[in-house]
Amino acid sequence: MLKIAVLSTATFLAGWTAGRLIFPGMLAMIAGAGYLRPNYRGETIPSGAGVAIYVSTLAAVSASFFFLPPEIRQKSAVFMILMSGCTLLGLVDDFWGSGRCRGLAGHLKSLLAGRLTTGSLKALAGLVLAFYASALSGPWTLIPLNTLIIALSVNMINLLDLRPGRAGKSFLALGILILAAFPLKYELIFLSAAAGSLLAYLPADLKARAMMGDAGANALGAVTGITAVWLFGIEAKVFCLLALLLLHAVAEKHSLTGIIASNRVLDYLDRLGANRPEAVLKGRETGKRT
């Protein structure tokens, strides 16, 4: 157990250190390439910067590989394939997404009408990735359940990525809950690597100096989903799936930003640490939702 605690801490620090080293250069690279997008306030900032989270997580997980037992090494391969694929699909949406379709229902309608969108491509390919990761992560009887948990978790973080720091803080909150429920599990090493990487990036997001984009949101969602699949029992998985379905159903009909803004506690947590004036666009969603 001491070994797990030490490895988790070391991997967290490795992710944070890699992020601190990588992120400034990546931000300059993105800005130099002219890949700038307006944020919810209309300010033009580097977008797709969340790819730095993926790169630094990859570095941290790779550094820990030879200290892991064989069965966890196999899981590290599944983890990186899933995270890599979801990051790539997010970048496709960041680069080529038009924003004309909103929500899963909008992309599905477009697909049924014969028009492929980046959102529907991301959903279909993400479902295949989730199926692949599920097939390698548990009994065949649980593949449908595990697949839906991973796929919906990926999109869950994306739904929240509409205000500075919201997606990152949500990921950290979920990570703390998972850590409290399942302490000293080897699978938490991957979550720790992503959390450390995210914390190196998060100050820029909170200050609205960078936008993680779908690349970062999808990567964090993949980490959340695969961790839940590995650690949760069947009852917890069913509850998790129902909660994800409810969140997506609400998001299709209502503004999540409006719901958060109407609740004093949620609004306080949403604004905590963020560079977000009270009077600017309160409760109004202007970001892309896919």
Secondary structure, 3 states (H helix, E strand, C coil): CHHHHHHHHHHHHHHHHHHHHHHHHHHHHHHHCCCEEECCCCCEEEECCCHHHHHHHHHHHHHHHHHCCHHHHHHHHHHHHHHHHHHHHHHHHHHHCCCCCCHHHHHHHHHHCCCCCHHHHHHHHHHHHHHHHHHCCCCHHHHHHHHHHHHHHHHHHHHHCCCCCHHHHHHHHHHHHHHHHCCCCCCHHHHHHHHHHHHHHHHHHHCCCCECHHHHHHHHHHHHHHHHHHHCCHHHHHHHHHHHHHHHHHHHHCCHHHHHHCCHHHHHHHHCCCCCCCCCCCCCCCCCCC
